[in-house]
Amino acid sequence: MQKISKMAKKYNSTGENVDVILIGAGIMSATLGVMLKELQPDLSIEIFERLDVAAAESSDAWNNAGTGHSAFCELNYTPEKPDGTVDTKKAVNIAESFEVSKQFWSFLVNHNLVGAPESFIKSIPHISFVWGEDNVRFLKTRYDNLQKSSLFKGMDYAEDPATLKEWMPLVMNEREPGQKVAGTRMALGTDVNFGSLTRMMFAHLQKKDKVNMHFGHEVRKLNKENGKWEIKVKNLTSGEKRVIKAKFVFIGAGGGSLPLLEKSGIPEGNGFGGFPVSGQWLKCTNPEVIAQHDAKVYGKASVGAPPMSVPHLDTRMIDGKKALLFGPYAGFSTRFLKHGSLLDLPLSIKINNIRPMISAGLDNLQLTKYLIDQVRQSPEDRLEALKEYLPSAKMEDWQLEVAGQRVQVIKKDEKHGGVLEFGTEVVTAADGSIAALLGASPGASTAVSIMLTLIERCFKEQVGSPEWQQKLRKMIPSYGQKLNENAELLEQLRNQTTQVLKLQAE
């Protein structure tokens, strides 16, 4: 007779058995679910999302701080060192990861697993723009260093105002004559609607056997017993509670991942904390202004600003319409999710992470001051920030839009006690039975590479099999190779993905 656990007894359930549970219906869970189902079609998968629609938090177009992060224009991925040199390592890694994502999306399109590529990805130039002697020098150094990588082939550099005006007329209109300016431009840039892509991937998954998706369901507890994870889930509409057992669990709940990781009790999760940062956009409401800008223009962050708060004047396609936004304006909230609780941050503080969190807080007082200043901004202050990028901006053409919530990773550090990380972190149990994704930028754009790493950690035996290797190379032709070290392969695959995704060639 099957032994019933304490949790299953408490909630009147014998515990259903499945292979995989995905918590959170964002781009990460969608990517992992599709990959696993392609690798092993007979897997049973249950997906739980607390909201009533997929991709309504971090993956949604209005909530996502950067659609199509490829390190072409994001200056925070190429930090300037004290000696004036520019570190391009992170930018190269992100650019390569985005190429991997494009390969996987091309596979989805070629095999009719998602709709037309125009519904989620479009070509749009990626531009970096700076002003002032020091910033121009930095941008030129960055450009020169990036030219050493074939991933940045096709990047143009200009200091001539006439050329820059051709690239971005709105940004250069009414700009102060004689101002020292510079820009780089990558025609290969893209705009990606991750909300649309996520929903299409889940629509495909729901057509598969042994896949069930549950909206309005919240995971309350995680407990490992007899070699399996027991997940307590509550139906937020009916109030019904049930327990499901799974061999593998992925926590891809955005800002909600940290509390669930803590509930899992795995030692690998000890010491992790979260620092929430909220955001807002200025959204253009004037169709004439929107029509005049066709680029993603990124500048340098203010002193003390978190890297994901790099200001940008951003053209996007949202709900089939061209949109123009500027920001993000950062702020502080104790919520870990846009639809979360004000108690999220205090409840996340545990004995094992209190020291790293205090240490990280003391080391980032400048960031705290910056966030306080951002919260206190008036509409006039926000307009002045916009005018640095759009000198002709008028207040009546813009309205405030609430963006998504970001939870930056705080982790243990032997030297500092704790450090604030600006990136993503995959935390996996030693036995590979559970994994959680923490952090934010570049996030969605590198989801495919992140999930490949997770699969290699958590499905080691299967990944080593010839069958899985063959399937992985079918989904991602460059799998196992470094594109940055193989210019010929990169060019070949870029040409292929450009054609399949109906993007503009360089």
GISULWO-V615581 format. One record per residue. N is the residue number from 0. SS is DSSP state (hx for helix, st for strand, lp for the rest). PSI is psi in degrees with one decimal (none if undefined). Layout:
N:SS:PSI
N:SS:PSI
This chain:
0:lp:136.3
1:lp:131.8
2:lp:130.6
3:lp:129.4
4:lp:167.5
5:hx:-41.8
6:hx:-44.0
7:hx:-38.4
8:hx:-43.6
9:hx:-35.9
10:lp:24.0
11:lp:48.5
12:lp:141.7
13:lp:-9.6
14:lp:105.5
15:st:149.5
16:st:127.2
17:st:168.1
18:st:-44.0
19:st:136.5
20:st:129.9
21:st:122.4
22:st:117.1
23:lp:131.2
24:lp:54.5
25:lp:-169.8
26:hx:-33.3
27:hx:-49.8
28:hx:-39.4
29:hx:-44.9
30:hx:-47.1
31:hx:-43.5
32:hx:-45.8
33:hx:-42.8
34:hx:-49.6
35:hx:-38.5
36:hx:-32.5
37:hx:-38.3
38:hx:-38.5
39:lp:89.9
40:lp:-24.0
41:lp:4.3
42:lp:139.9
43:lp:131.2
44:st:132.1
45:st:132.7
46:st:130.1
47:st:129.2
48:st:129.7
49:lp:-24.8
50:lp:179.7
51:lp:10.8
52:lp:152.4
53:lp:151.9
54:lp:33.1
55:lp:-7.7
56:lp:-113.5
57:lp:-28.8
58:lp:-13.2
59:lp:148.6
60:lp:-42.2
61:lp:-23.5
62:lp:-22.6
63:lp:121.3
64:lp:-21.5
65:lp:109.4
66:lp:114.2
67:lp:38.2
68:lp:117.1
69:lp:7.7
70:lp:11.0
71:lp:-38.2
72:lp:-9.7
73:lp:105.7
74:hx:-20.1
75:hx:-15.6
76:hx:-3.6
77:lp:72.9
78:lp:145.8
79:st:128.5
80:lp:162.4
81:lp:-28.2
82:lp:4.5
83:lp:-8.1
84:lp:161.1
85:st:127.0
86:lp:116.2
87:lp:4.9
88:hx:-47.4
89:hx:-40.3
90:hx:-42.5
91:hx:-43.5
92:hx:-42.0
93:hx:-41.6
94:hx:-40.9
95:hx:-41.1
96:hx:-36.7
97:hx:-35.1
98:hx:-38.0
99:hx:-42.4
100:hx:-44.6
101:hx:-35.0
102:hx:-44.7
103:hx:-42.5
104:hx:-34.0
105:hx:-38.8
106:hx:-44.1
107:hx:-41.8
108:hx:-46.4
109:hx:-30.2
110:lp:13.9
111:lp:34.7
112:lp:-18.2
113:lp:173.8
114:lp:-163.0
115:lp:139.6
116:hx:-29.6
117:hx:-18.6
118:hx:-9.8
119:lp:-13.3
120:st:139.5
121:st:152.3
122:st:138.9
123:lp:134.9
124:lp:143.2
125:st:120.7
126:st:135.0
127:st:136.2
128:st:130.7
129:st:163.9
130:st:155.6
131:lp:145.8
132:hx:-51.1
133:hx:-41.3
134:hx:-36.0
135:hx:-42.8
136:hx:-43.3
137:hx:-45.9
138:hx:-37.9
139:hx:-40.8
140:hx:-43.1
141:hx:-47.6
142:hx:-47.8
143:hx:-42.7
144:hx:-38.7
145:hx:-23.7
146:lp:-14.1
147:lp:-14.7
148:lp:132.1
149:hx:-17.4
150:hx:-22.5
151:hx:20.2
152:lp:134.1
153:lp:-2.1
154:lp:132.8
155:st:148.9
156:st:140.8
157:st:143.3
158:lp:-9.0
159:lp:118.7
160:hx:-33.5
161:hx:-42.2
162:hx:-44.3
163:hx:-33.6
164:hx:-32.5
165:hx:-38.0
166:hx:-40.1
167:lp:76.5
168:hx:-40.1
169:hx:-37.7
170:hx:-33.2
171:hx:-18.3
172:lp:133.2
173:lp:18.7
174:lp:148.1
175:lp:122.9
176:lp:141.1
177:lp:-4.9
178:lp:132.7
179:lp:116.1
180:st:160.8
181:st:157.5
182:st:156.2
183:st:152.6
184:st:131.9
185:st:110.0
186:lp:-19.3
187:lp:-2.1
188:lp:161.0
189:st:161.4
190:st:126.8
191:st:127.3
192:lp:94.4
193:hx:-24.6
194:hx:-47.5
195:hx:-46.7
196:hx:-43.5
197:hx:-46.8
198:hx:-34.9
199:hx:-38.8
200:hx:-40.5
201:hx:-35.4
202:hx:-39.4
203:hx:-45.9
204:hx:-38.4
205:hx:-16.8
206:lp:-11.4
207:lp:151.2
208:lp:147.5
209:lp:27.6
210:st:124.2
211:st:135.3
212:st:133.3
213:st:109.8
214:st:159.7
215:lp:28.7
216:st:132.7
217:st:129.9
218:st:123.2
219:st:-36.1
220:st:151.0
221:st:132.2
222:st:132.8
223:st:126.6
224:st:132.5
225:lp:39.4
226:lp:0.9
227:st:155.9
228:st:130.4
229:st:122.3
230:st:122.3
231:st:123.4
232:st:139.4
233:st:130.2
234:st:114.3
235:lp:-14.8
236:lp:-50.9
237:lp:-19.3
238:lp:-3.0
239:lp:140.5
240:st:141.1
241:st:165.3
242:st:133.0
243:st:137.6
244:st:141.2
245:st:148.9
246:st:-33.6
247:st:139.1
248:st:132.7
249:st:125.5
250:st:98.3
251:lp:53.4
252:lp:26.3
253:hx:-129.6
254:hx:-17.7
255:hx:-0.5
256:hx:-38.8
257:hx:-49.3
258:hx:-37.1
259:hx:-36.7
260:hx:-41.5
261:hx:-38.1
262:hx:-26.0
263:hx:-28.8
264:lp:8.6
265:lp:139.3
266:hx:-27.3
267:hx:-18.9
268:hx:-6.3
269:lp:140.6
270:lp:-9.9
271:lp:137.4
272:st:179.5
273:st:142.7
274:st:106.3
275:st:138.7
276:st:122.6
277:st:172.2
278:st:159.8
279:st:153.7
280:st:156.6
281:st:121.1
282:st:127.5
283:st:135.2
284:lp:1.2
285:lp:109.7
286:hx:-32.4
287:hx:-39.9
288:hx:-44.8
289:hx:-41.7
290:hx:-21.8
291:lp:-6.7
292:lp:131.6
293:lp:68.4
294:lp:164.1
295:st:110.3
296:st:114.3
297:st:140.6
298:lp:-163.0
299:lp:144.4
300:lp:152.6
301:lp:158.0
302:lp:127.3
303:lp:-9.2
304:lp:143.7
305:lp:147.3
306:hx:-33.9
307:hx:-0.7
308:hx:18.9
309:lp:124.5
310:lp:138.9
311:st:144.5
312:st:109.3
313:st:119.1
314:st:129.4
315:st:158.3
316:st:116.1
317:st:123.7
318:lp:38.2
319:lp:3.8
320:st:148.0
321:st:130.9
322:st:154.8
323:st:127.1
324:st:159.4
325:st:140.8
326:st:-149.7
327:st:152.7
328:st:121.9
329:st:160.6
330:st:-178.8
331:lp:135.3
332:lp:147.9
333:lp:0.9
334:lp:143.9
335:lp:-14.6
336:lp:153.7
337:lp:-35.9
338:lp:29.4
339:lp:-163.9
340:lp:148.0
341:lp:-14.1
342:lp:-1.7
343:hx:-49.8
344:hx:-53.1
345:hx:-35.7
346:hx:-17.0
347:hx:-11.0
348:lp:119.1
349:lp:170.5
350:lp:-38.6
351:lp:-11.8
352:lp:1.4
353:hx:-38.1
354:hx:-49.0
355:hx:-36.2
356:hx:-41.4
357:hx:-43.8
358:hx:-45.0
359:hx:-37.0
360:hx:-43.0
361:hx:-33.4
362:hx:-10.4
363:lp:38.7
364:hx:-31.6
365:hx:-38.0
366:hx:-42.2
367:hx:-44.3
368:hx:-42.2
369:hx:-45.1
370:hx:-38.4
371:hx:-43.6
372:hx:-38.7
373:hx:-42.1
374:hx:-33.8
375:lp:0.1
376:lp:141.3
377:lp:167.1
378:hx:-36.3
379:hx:-37.2
380:hx:-43.7
381:hx:-37.7
382:hx:-38.7
383:hx:-39.2
384:hx:-41.1
385:hx:-39.1
386:hx:-19.3
387:lp:-28.8
388:lp:-23.6
389:lp:79.9
390:lp:-26.8
391:lp:8.6
392:lp:140.4
393:lp:139.6
394:hx:-35.8
395:hx:-11.4
396:hx:0.3
397:st:144.2
398:st:154.8
399:st:135.9
400:st:130.5
401:st:128.8
402:lp:-169.4
403:lp:174.3
404:lp:136.1
405:st:139.6
406:st:106.3
407:st:147.2
408:st:133.1
409:st:128.6
410:st:160.6
411:st:146.0
412:st:127.8
413:lp:-36.4
414:lp:-46.6
415:lp:-7.7
416:st:-44.7
417:st:145.8
418:st:148.6
419:st:119.6
420:st:139.5
421:lp:84.9
422:lp:-161.2
423:st:152.2
424:st:124.0
425:st:119.2
426:st:121.9
427:st:146.5
428:lp:154.7
429:lp:-33.7
430:lp:1.6
431:lp:14.1
432:lp:-14.4
433:st:145.5
434:st:147.9
435:st:143.8
436:st:122.4
437:st:157.3
438:st:-169.3
439:lp:-116.2
440:lp:140.1
441:lp:-7.2
442:hx:-107.4
443:hx:-41.2
444:hx:-26.1
445:hx:19.4
446:hx:-38.5
447:hx:-46.4
448:hx:-39.5
449:hx:-43.8
450:hx:-29.9
451:hx:-43.9
452:hx:-42.6
453:hx:-44.6
454:hx:-40.8
455:hx:-33.0
456:hx:-40.9
457:hx:-15.2
458:lp:50.2
459:hx:-47.1
460:hx:-46.4
461:hx:-39.6
462:hx:-33.1
463:lp:-10.8
464:lp:147.8
465:hx:-34.9
466:hx:-48.2
467:hx:-38.2
468:hx:-44.4
469:hx:-42.6
470:hx:-37.7
471:hx:-40.4
472:hx:-26.1
473:hx:-40.9
474:hx:-39.8
475:lp:93.4
476:lp:-27.6
477:lp:4.3
478:lp:128.5
479:lp:-1.8
480:lp:154.7
481:lp:113.6
482:hx:-33.6
483:hx:-21.0
484:hx:3.5
485:lp:83.5
486:hx:-35.0
487:hx:-45.1
488:hx:-41.1
489:hx:-47.7
490:hx:-42.3
491:hx:-47.5
492:hx:-34.9
493:hx:-41.4
494:hx:-41.1
495:hx:-48.5
496:hx:-34.5
497:hx:-41.4
498:hx:-47.9
499:hx:-41.7
500:lp:2.7
501:lp:47.3
502:lp:168.2
503:lp:134.7
504:lp:161.0
505:lp:none
